[in-house]
Structure formats: C-alpha cells, structure tokens
Amino acid sequence: MSPKEGQGYSQHLKYSQDELAVSYLPAVKAMAYRLKERLPTSIDTADLVSIGAEELIKLSRRYNEALNDSFWGFAKTRVQGAMLDYLRSLDVVSRGNRKLIKQIDLEISRYMNEHSNEPSDEYLAEVLGEDIKKIREAKIASDIYVLMPIEDQLSTLHEEATEGRIEQEELVEIISEILESLSEREQLIIQLYYFEELNLKEISEVLEITESRISQIHKEVIKKIRERLGGAHG
C-alpha cells in the first residue's frame, strides 16, 4: 500500500468510526435524559450528553468488530461510567456536607414518622441551626450520591473508610443477606430502583407513597449496608 493509499484508508476508517459514533448519539441522549430524571434540577442534561458523546467518539476509535459483536454493547457501560465520573467530579459531597446530610436524613426520618410528610427546608434550617442555602446544597449532594453505584454510596458518606478493600463477591453476598432481612416494601424499592431502573416518581406511582418517603427508605437501606460492612471489617 502506497503512502497515498494508506492516508486514504486512514481517512476512510476515521470517517467510518465517526459515522458509528453519530449513529448512536440518540442512545447517548436517551441515557442522559434517563439519568437526569434521577438527578436534581441543578444538573444540566446538555453537560451529560456532551460527556457521553465525547466518550462515545473515543470508544468508536477503539472498537474492534472482530472482538465485540455490538458497538453499543461495548460502549453502553463505558458511556454511563463517564457520565457518573462527571457527577463525581462535581465534588458536591464535601466533608462538611457529609455531616449535614446525615443530620438532615435523621431529622427527615424523625419528622416523617411523626407527620407522614417531609419537613420544609425552612423547618430543617431552623431545627439544625443552618443557613437554608446550605440545607438545599446538602440535599442536592445527597440526591446525587444516591444515584451512584451502590459500592460508591457505601464509601461516599462513610466518615471513616472501611478497613481493607471489599471484594465484589463479598459485597454481593453481604447485600443479598441484608436484602433478605428487609421488609417487602424495602426490597421492592431496591428492586425497582437498581434493577428495573425506575425513577423516584415512577416508584411513587407504583407503590402509592411519596417520593420523599421512597428516598428516605432507600437511604436507610444503604445505611444498613454500610453498618453491616463496617461490622464485618471493623
């Protein structure tokens, strides 16, 4: 192959790769919008689409049809991972926020058990002696961390990292044990959220309870898992 032919082949290959990436942009946009449904309003969908599209183009350059039957099968998990990495990079869960999030969650749980509805931000600010802006920022941070893969959640709000690295098989085993001990409603919420990938509004419609209550139940389940892991490795 002459240099000119080689250059032409490279250009053709690049064009084909770009075409491959472009053909799956609708799937990236659908993923971003689906992800956005489970995020606070402060997160811009366009940013998620941009991050996903950039990753998609990179993956099209590396895709080998001989090794992977489906490009989207090859790219889907990696594109979603890039979006989640972007959310992590926002660094919304600062050390101060972690403490405040715990205080907010405890107060919301206490209030909802007594009144069956969620307290206002104004109420939380007054009870916790915090500026209402900090309350809202902490709640946004909490909403983002809930979206992360469960292994990320187990460490994000843990004041001290669990000693030793937890193997994936052990994590699955511990989570399975804890899920078996939960109520039917708690198990169903986890099933719908993580496996059926419904958002809080959709789960609310299925179970006929408020989104706030579903969010609190979810966080309480994560807390049980964190405590169980801490006990296993403490």
NORPEGI-V105015 format. One line per field, one symbol per residue. ss: DSSP state (H for helix, E for strand, - for the rest). A space follows every 10 residues. Layout:
# NORPEGI-V105015
ss = ???
This chain:
# NORPEGI-V105015
ss = --HHHHHHHH HHHHHHHHHH HHH-HHHHHH HHHHHH---- ----HHHHHH HHHHHHHHHH HH-------- HHHHHHHHHH HHHHHHHHH- ----HHHHHH HHHHHHHHHH HHHHH----- HHHHHHHH-- -HHHHHHHHH HHHHHHH--H HHHHHH---- -------HHH HHHHHHHHHH H--HHHHHHH HHHHH----H HHHHHHH--- HHHHHHHHHH HHHHHHHHHH HHH-
